[in-house]
Amino acid sequence: DAAVRGFARTGDRLRQVQGWHLLGELAYEGEDPIRAGAHFRDGLAIAREAGAQEAIELLTLRFEHR
């Protein structure tokens, strides 16, 4: 979570999206689907702002199927 905040300070949207995705996967594997969904949703919002189509598609799949 601290790394994602660091990427936000530097404006690195790609790393922010990757960070939220990873945190979502970890939360899901840790059997916390609510937290996982929140992380995927946060990453999805940044990906949409950045127009990162591949990330949007990936996070949409993760969010909808988990």
Contacts in CASP RR format, 6 or more apart in sequence:
PFRMAT RR
TARGET T0000
AUTHOR 0000-0000-0000
METHOD contacts of the structure
MODEL  1
DAAVRGFARTGDRLRQVQGWHLLGELAYEGEDPIRAGAHFRDGLAIAREA
GAQEAIELLTLRFEHR
1 23 0 8 1.000
3 15 0 8 1.000
3 19 0 8 1.000
4 15 0 8 1.000
4 16 0 8 1.000
4 19 0 8 1.000
4 20 0 8 1.000
4 23 0 8 1.000
7 13 0 8 1.000
7 15 0 8 1.000
7 16 0 8 1.000
7 19 0 8 1.000
8 16 0 8 1.000
13 46 0 8 1.000
13 47 0 8 1.000
13 49 0 8 1.000
13 50 0 8 1.000
13 52 0 8 1.000
14 50 0 8 1.000
14 52 0 8 1.000
14 55 0 8 1.000
16 43 0 8 1.000
16 46 0 8 1.000
17 43 0 8 1.000
17 46 0 8 1.000
17 47 0 8 1.000
17 50 0 8 1.000
17 52 0 8 1.000
17 55 0 8 1.000
17 59 0 8 1.000
19 43 0 8 1.000
20 39 0 8 1.000
20 40 0 8 1.000
20 42 0 8 1.000
20 43 0 8 1.000
20 46 0 8 1.000
20 59 0 8 1.000
21 39 0 8 1.000
21 40 0 8 1.000
21 43 0 8 1.000
21 55 0 8 1.000
21 58 0 8 1.000
21 59 0 8 1.000
21 62 0 8 1.000
23 39 0 8 1.000
24 35 0 8 1.000
24 36 0 8 1.000
24 37 0 8 1.000
24 39 0 8 1.000
24 40 0 8 1.000
24 62 0 8 1.000
25 36 0 8 1.000
25 62 0 8 1.000
27 33 0 8 1.000
27 35 0 8 1.000
27 36 0 8 1.000
27 37 0 8 1.000
27 39 0 8 1.000
28 36 0 8 1.000
28 37 0 8 1.000
28 66 0 8 1.000
33 66 0 8 1.000
36 66 0 8 1.000
37 63 0 8 1.000
37 66 0 8 1.000
40 59 0 8 1.000
40 62 0 8 1.000
40 63 0 8 1.000
40 66 0 8 1.000
41 63 0 8 1.000
43 55 0 8 1.000
43 59 0 8 1.000
44 55 0 8 1.000
44 56 0 8 1.000
44 59 0 8 1.000
44 60 0 8 1.000
44 63 0 8 1.000
47 55 0 8 1.000
47 56 0 8 1.000
47 59 0 8 1.000
48 56 0 8 1.000
END
